[in-house]
Amino acid sequence: MVLLSLKNCLWLSCVLRTPKACFWSTANGGLIIQSVSNDVYQNLAVEDWIHDHMDLEKQQVLFLWRNSPAVVIGRHQNPWQECNLRLLRQKNIKLARRRSGGGTVYHDLGNINLTFFTTRKKYERMENLKLVVKALKALRPQLDVHVTDRYDILLDRQYKISGTAAKLGRTSAYHHCTLLCNADKFVLSSVLKSPYEGLKSNATPSVPASVKNLFEEDPSLTSEMLLDAIAKEYAVRHQIDHHITLINPADETLLPGISNKTKELQTWEWVYGKTPKFSISTCLNMAYKDSVLDVKVNMDVKHGRIEVCNIDLPEQWLPPGLYSELVKNLTGSKFCPNETTTLVTTLLRVCPQDNELHSRWSLLCENMIRLM
């Protein structure tokens, strides 16, 4: 792996800040870059930046990156449907929505991410995946790896080690894929399992698959070896130097406007608000004193906000005015535990000073928050 020297830094500055002639004449028609950041939002922002700013007619790019623990959903997916959001919060695992389609994936430092940038005309995901397979076979000829018609890479004909997603712009395109090296499979399987029942959505659903780490097959492999092998194969194909240039995705001098792209990817409006409209029809089994209360809840959620809310409570269990106030305040609010917690705390002030009512009210509110 080649570290970023002062000379390389000046070269990259020339590449990204000066007229295109300098870029093409210096980079010889091909570029391999690797992020020094493990932040999922910064790395996704780099993808956006390259797609939006680089002239891919003259320059093809391979972007290598790894993330600290994160769940990344596709552009048209529903996070409540795809993962266990409560577990993500407990484990401090980030949730990100990318701009490409496809399914949900779990990232950690045991997972490699590869992004191939080309013009839309030259876009060919099958060739990219074959390149990855060729690199793996060059490194370990005994590995049984192949590409499927669904653009996955399978190990031993049954275990998925790579999934694919893509963004096709008007003239530019990118294809990115994962490569499971030594990811935490227990966390992966836990966070990618939604606890929701009764959720109906037209969002793109993920297709479950059995997965396996390459390191399970050959413990002598390292992430660095795999990255280097893929970079080498890419260099051979594009007839460029086998040279990996490191970049800092937070550096505005190299990537003007990158911080705004990063911030946008972190907003609630992007991560949750871009979710296609969905509905929830469920029953809350609330244990109260010596009985279990069944409370039916029906909600329509649009742009991440509650559009319609109905809570079917047993008659006289709460004063009608208090119940109506809850429904009224939930309607139009974010389908979000933090916002709902603030909302119900405020509503407690209008609750009659009665211990029994407070207990019932708190129980209902706790269950509503848990629903989100």
KETIFI-197483 format. One line per field, with one value per residue (C-alpha): residue in one letter; residue number from 0; x, y, z; chain. Coordinates in steps of 0.25 Angstrom, whole numbers, m for minus. Layout:
BEGIN
r <- c(A|...)
k <- c(NUM|...)
u <- c(X|...)
v <- c(Y|...)
w <- c(Z|...)
c <- c(A|...)
% end
This chain:
BEGIN
r <- c(M|V|L|L|S|L|K|N|C|L|W|L|S|C|V|L|R|T|P|K|A|C|F|W|S|T|A|N|G|G|L|I|I|Q|S|V|S|N|D|V|Y|Q|N|L|A|V|E|D|W|I|H|D|H|M|D|L|E|K|Q|Q|V|L|F|L|W|R|N|S|P|A|V|V|I|G|R|H|Q|N|P|W|Q|E|C|N|L|R|L|L|R|Q|K|N|I|K|L|A|R|R|R|S|G|G|G|T|V|Y|H|D|L|G|N|I|N|L|T|F|F|T|T|R|K|K|Y|E|R|M|E|N|L|K|L|V|V|K|A|L|K|A|L|R|P|Q|L|D|V|H|V|T|D|R|Y|D|I|L|L|D|R|Q|Y|K|I|S|G|T|A|A|K|L|G|R|T|S|A|Y|H|H|C|T|L|L|C|N|A|D|K|F|V|L|S|S|V|L|K|S|P|Y|E|G|L|K|S|N|A|T|P|S|V|P|A|S|V|K|N|L|F|E|E|D|P|S|L|T|S|E|M|L|L|D|A|I|A|K|E|Y|A|V|R|H|Q|I|D|H|H|I|T|L|I|N|P|A|D|E|T|L|L|P|G|I|S|N|K|T|K|E|L|Q|T|W|E|W|V|Y|G|K|T|P|K|F|S|I|S|T|C|L|N|M|A|Y|K|D|S|V|L|D|V|K|V|N|M|D|V|K|H|G|R|I|E|V|C|N|I|D|L|P|E|Q|W|L|P|P|G|L|Y|S|E|L|V|K|N|L|T|G|S|K|F|C|P|N|E|T|T|T|L|V|T|T|L|L|R|V|C|P|Q|D|N|E|L|H|S|R|W|S|L|L|C|E|N|M|I|R|L|M)
k <- c(0|1|2|3|4|5|6|7|8|9|10|11|12|13|14|15|16|17|18|19|20|21|22|23|24|25|26|27|28|29|30|31|32|33|34|35|36|37|38|39|40|41|42|43|44|45|46|47|48|49|50|51|52|53|54|55|56|57|58|59|60|61|62|63|64|65|66|67|68|69|70|71|72|73|74|75|76|77|78|79|80|81|82|83|84|85|86|87|88|89|90|91|92|93|94|95|96|97|98|99|100|101|102|103|104|105|106|107|108|109|110|111|112|113|114|115|116|117|118|119|120|121|122|123|124|125|126|127|128|129|130|131|132|133|134|135|136|137|138|139|140|141|142|143|144|145|146|147|148|149|150|151|152|153|154|155|156|157|158|159|160|161|162|163|164|165|166|167|168|169|170|171|172|173|174|175|176|177|178|179|180|181|182|183|184|185|186|187|188|189|190|191|192|193|194|195|196|197|198|199|200|201|202|203|204|205|206|207|208|209|210|211|212|213|214|215|216|217|218|219|220|221|222|223|224|225|226|227|228|229|230|231|232|233|234|235|236|237|238|239|240|241|242|243|244|245|246|247|248|249|250|251|252|253|254|255|256|257|258|259|260|261|262|263|264|265|266|267|268|269|270|271|272|273|274|275|276|277|278|279|280|281|282|283|284|285|286|287|288|289|290|291|292|293|294|295|296|297|298|299|300|301|302|303|304|305|306|307|308|309|310|311|312|313|314|315|316|317|318|319|320|321|322|323|324|325|326|327|328|329|330|331|332|333|334|335|336|337|338|339|340|341|342|343|344|345|346|347|348|349|350|351|352|353|354|355|356|357|358|359|360|361|362|363|364|365|366|367|368|369|370|371)
u <- c(0|6|5|1|14|15|17|5|m3|1|m2|m16|m19|m15|m24|m37|m35|m29|m34|m37|m24|m15|m24|m23|m9|m5|m14|m12|m26|m28|m29|m29|m33|m35|m42|m34|m48|m56|m68|m80|m86|m72|m70|m84|m82|m69|m77|m86|m75|m68|m81|m84|m71|m61|m61|m63|m62|m47|m45|m49|m48|m48|m51|m47|m53|m57|m66|m68|m81|m92|m105|m107|m120|m123|m129|m144|m144|m151|m142|m153|m155|m140|m134|m135|m134|m135|m123|m115|m117|m113|m100|m98|m98|m100|m111|m109|m117|m109|m113|m112|m123|m122|m123|m118|m104|m96|m83|m71|m56|m57|m64|m58|m66|m62|m68|m65|m68|m70|m79|m92|m89|m77|m84|m83|m85|m83|m69|m66|m70|m62|m50|m52|m53|m41|m33|m38|m33|m20|m18|m23|m26|m33|m44|m58|m64|m73|m82|m97|m108|m113|m99|m95|m82|m83|m73|m74|m87|m96|m90|m92|m79|m82|m95|m97|m104|m103|m106|m108|m108|m110|m96|m88|m90|m85|m86|m82|m81|m77|m67|m69|m55|m56|m69|m76|m87|m94|m96|m100|m111|m116|m117|m122|m135|m147|m156|m168|m181|m192|m184|m188|m179|m176|m162|m151|m149|m136|m134|m128|m116|m106|m93|m79|m66|m54|m46|m54|m49|m35|m30|m17|m24|m24|m33|m20|m16|m30|m30|m17|m20|m33|m25|m15|m25|m32|m18|m15|m29|m28|m13|m9|1|m3|m3|m13|m15|m21|m31|m37|m52|m53|m43|m50|m38|m38|m53|m60|m74|m72|m76|m89|m91|m87|m97|m108|m106|m107|m120|m133|m140|m131|m129|m143|m151|m148|m155|m167|m180|m184|m194|m194|m205|m202|m206|m199|m200|m199|m197|m205|m206|m212|m216|m212|m218|m219|m218|m219|m211|m212|m203|m200|m186|m182|m168|m165|m177|m189|m201|m212|m212|m223|m221|m232|m233|m243|m254|m252|m237|m233|m241|m245|m239|m225|m226|m231|m219|m209|m215|m215|m201|m196|m202|m192|m180|m168|m169|m158|m155|m148|m159|m170|m163|m163|m177|m183|m174|m181|m195|m192|m195|m209|m211|m220|m212|m217|m207|m215|m217|m202|m199|m208|m203|m188|m191|m198|m187|m176|m182|m184|m169|m165|m173|m164)
v <- c(0|14|25|39|47|62|60|51|61|73|64|60|75|78|66|71|86|90|89|75|75|74|63|54|56|53|41|34|31|23|26|17|24|19|27|29|31|20|29|24|38|43|31|32|47|44|35|46|56|48|45|59|66|57|55|40|41|43|36|23|22|11|16|7|9|3|7|6|m1|4|m1|4|4|6|19|13|5|6|5|1|m11|m14|m14|m14|1|0|m10|0|11|2|m2|12|7|17|16|22|23|23|29|16|5|m9|m16|m13|m17|m17|m11|m11|m11|m26|m22|m16|m6|m4|6|6|19|20|27|22|16|8|3|m12|m18|m32|m29|m22|m34|m43|m34|m36|m51|m51|m43|m53|m65|m59|m57|m71|m80|m91|m81|m86|m72|m68|m57|m60|m55|m46|m39|m46|m53|m66|m74|m90|m88|m84|m73|m59|m51|m39|m31|m20|m7|4|18|22|37|44|42|36|24|16|2|m2|m15|m21|m32|m39|m42|m43|m36|m39|m48|m49|m34|m34|m44|m37|m23|m27|m34|m25|m27|m21|m28|m22|m13|m11|m4|m3|0|m9|m21|m28|m42|m50|m59|m68|m61|m65|m58|m60|m61|m73|m80|m75|m69|m65|m54|m40|m28|m21|m33|m33|m18|m18|m30|m24|m11|m18|m25|m12|m6|m17|m16|m1|m1|9|9|0|12|14|29|32|43|50|51|63|72|83|87|74|72|86|85|71|75|79|66|59|67|64|49|50|58|51|56|48|35|34|45|39|26|22|23|11|7|0|m9|m16|m19|m15|m25|m16|m23|m15|m20|m34|m34|m32|m21|m22|m8|m7|3|7|18|23|29|38|44|39|46|41|44|36|31|22|16|6|7|0|9|18|13|27|40|43|57|51|41|51|60|49|45|60|62|49|53|61|58|50|34|35|31|44|53|45|45|60|60|51|58|71|64|59|73|73|59|60|58|44|33|22|31|34|19|16|28|25|11|15|25|15|5|15|20|5|4|14)
w <- c(0|m4|7|2|1|m1|m16|m17|m9|m18|m30|m25|m22|m37|m41|m34|m34|m48|m62|m67|m76|m64|m58|m71|m74|m60|m57|m70|m72|m59|m44|m32|m19|m5|7|20|27|33|34|25|22|18|9|2|0|m8|m17|m19|m22|m32|m39|m40|m42|m50|m65|m66|m81|m79|m66|m60|m45|m34|m20|m9|5|18|29|44|48|40|33|19|12|m3|m8|m9|4|17|30|39|29|27|41|56|59|74|73|64|75|86|79|74|59|49|39|25|12|m1|m14|m21|m22|m17|m3|11|16|29|28|38|37|33|20|8|m1|m16|m25|m40|m47|m62|m73|m74|m87|m82|m69|m68|m54|m58|m63|m50|m42|m51|m48|m33|m35|m44|m33|m22|m31|m34|m19|m15|m27|m18|m15|m21|m25|m36|m41|m41|m51|m39|m39|m26|m23|m17|m9|m10|m19|m7|2|m2|0|m9|m12|m23|m25|m35|m39|m53|m56|m69|m74|m62|m54|m43|m38|m24|m17|m4|0|13|19|34|37|50|45|59|58|44|45|58|52|38|45|46|58|51|49|41|33|18|9|m6|m3|m9|0|2|m2|10|7|15|16|19|22|12|25|29|17|18|31|25|16|21|16|12|3|m3|m6|m12|m21|m26|m29|m36|m45|m48|m52|m61|m68|m70|m73|m62|m51|m39|m30|m19|m15|m1|1|12|10|19|12|5|m3|m10|m11|m11|m5|1|15|10|3|16|25|15|16|32|32|38|25|16|25|29|22|8|12|2|9|18|28|41|46|59|73|86|97|109|122|133|147|146|132|117|109|94|88|73|65|51|45|31|30|18|17|31|37|43|33|39|54|60|74|78|93|103|106|118|120|118|117|103|103|107|97|86|89|88|74|70|74|67|54|46|55|51|53|62|77|81|76|81|95|95|91|101|112|108|109|123|127|123|129|142|155|157|160|153|140|140|141|129|121|123|119|106|103|106|96|85|86|86|73|66)
c <- c(A|A|A|A|A|A|A|A|A|A|A|A|A|A|A|A|A|A|A|A|A|A|A|A|A|A|A|A|A|A|A|A|A|A|A|A|A|A|A|A|A|A|A|A|A|A|A|A|A|A|A|A|A|A|A|A|A|A|A|A|A|A|A|A|A|A|A|A|A|A|A|A|A|A|A|A|A|A|A|A|A|A|A|A|A|A|A|A|A|A|A|A|A|A|A|A|A|A|A|A|A|A|A|A|A|A|A|A|A|A|A|A|A|A|A|A|A|A|A|A|A|A|A|A|A|A|A|A|A|A|A|A|A|A|A|A|A|A|A|A|A|A|A|A|A|A|A|A|A|A|A|A|A|A|A|A|A|A|A|A|A|A|A|A|A|A|A|A|A|A|A|A|A|A|A|A|A|A|A|A|A|A|A|A|A|A|A|A|A|A|A|A|A|A|A|A|A|A|A|A|A|A|A|A|A|A|A|A|A|A|A|A|A|A|A|A|A|A|A|A|A|A|A|A|A|A|A|A|A|A|A|A|A|A|A|A|A|A|A|A|A|A|A|A|A|A|A|A|A|A|A|A|A|A|A|A|A|A|A|A|A|A|A|A|A|A|A|A|A|A|A|A|A|A|A|A|A|A|A|A|A|A|A|A|A|A|A|A|A|A|A|A|A|A|A|A|A|A|A|A|A|A|A|A|A|A|A|A|A|A|A|A|A|A|A|A|A|A|A|A|A|A|A|A|A|A|A|A|A|A|A|A|A|A|A|A|A|A|A|A|A|A|A|A|A|A|A|A|A|A|A|A|A|A|A|A|A|A|A|A|A|A|A|A|A|A|A|A|A|A|A|A)
% end
